[in-house]
Amino acid sequence: MSTNKIIAKAIQLINPEAQMSIDNHDLDTLQWHNGTTPIAKADIEAKFAEAEQAIADEEQAQIDLKASAKAKLVAGEPLTEDEANVMIGG
């Protein structure tokens, strides 16, 4: 999981409207845009574990959704499993 992704998710958990940019996975390079109120580095770091879990949950939800779609396509006949895999990009 990318550090930038974790940082961005942590910020989103604090302020979903925040607009920012970051270089090289370094919180010290964080720049706030479009009037976003800066968030303290310590506050962002405090959200890392929650951010990692939220990202993992989102990724698992996508996996589960694809599996569900595939099962429904296969059960609907006449699609084969290979055809269903092609349909969902799996």
N, C-alpha and C positions, 0 to 999 in steps of 0.2 A: 504494500500500500504506500503510495507516494506521500512524502512529508507535506508537500504543498496541498494535497487533497485533504489531509488531516487538518492542517491549519485552516484551510478554507471552510471545512465543515465546522470546526470549532467556532470560527467567527460567525458562521451562519446560525449556529445554535444560540449565540449571544444576541446577534442582530441580523435577522433574515434579510434586511434591506441593505446591509453593508456592501460597499463597493471598494475594492482594494486590489493591489497588485503586490507581488513578492518576487524576489530574485533568489535563485540558488537555495531554496528551502531554508532561508535565513530570516527569522522573525525581525531581526534588526534592520532588514531592508524593506519592511512593510510600509507601503504608501497608501494612504486613504484618499478616495476620490469622490467627487460630486457631493461634497459637504458631509460625508460620513463622519460621525463623531468617532475619534480614535478610541480603541479598546486597549487597555493595558496588556502588555506582554504576559504578565503573570495570570491575568484573567483568561487569556487565550490558552495558555499552557494548562491551566486548571481544567479545561474542557477537553483535553486531548483524549482521555480514555473514553469519555462519552461519544466523542466524534468518531473514534475508531469503531466503537460498537454500532453507531448509527450507519456508518459506511458498510460494515459487514452485514448488518440487517438488510440494507438496501440491495446489496449484491445477492444475498440469499433470496430475497423476494423476487428478483429477476430470474434467478435459477428456477425457483418454484413455479413462476408464471410460465416459463418456457416448457417445463415438464408437463404442466397442466394442459397447455395448448397442444403439445405433441400427443398426449394421451387422448384428447378429444378428437384430434384429426385422425389418429389411427382407429379409434373406435367408430368413427363416422363412415368408414368404408367409402370408396374402394382404395383409399390411400394406403400404401405400404409404409412401414417404418422409415425406410430410406427416403420415400417421397416426403414424409412429414419432416424428416431432418432437413431436407432441402428447403422446405417451406419456412422453417424457423431459423435457418442459418446455423444449425447445430452439427 
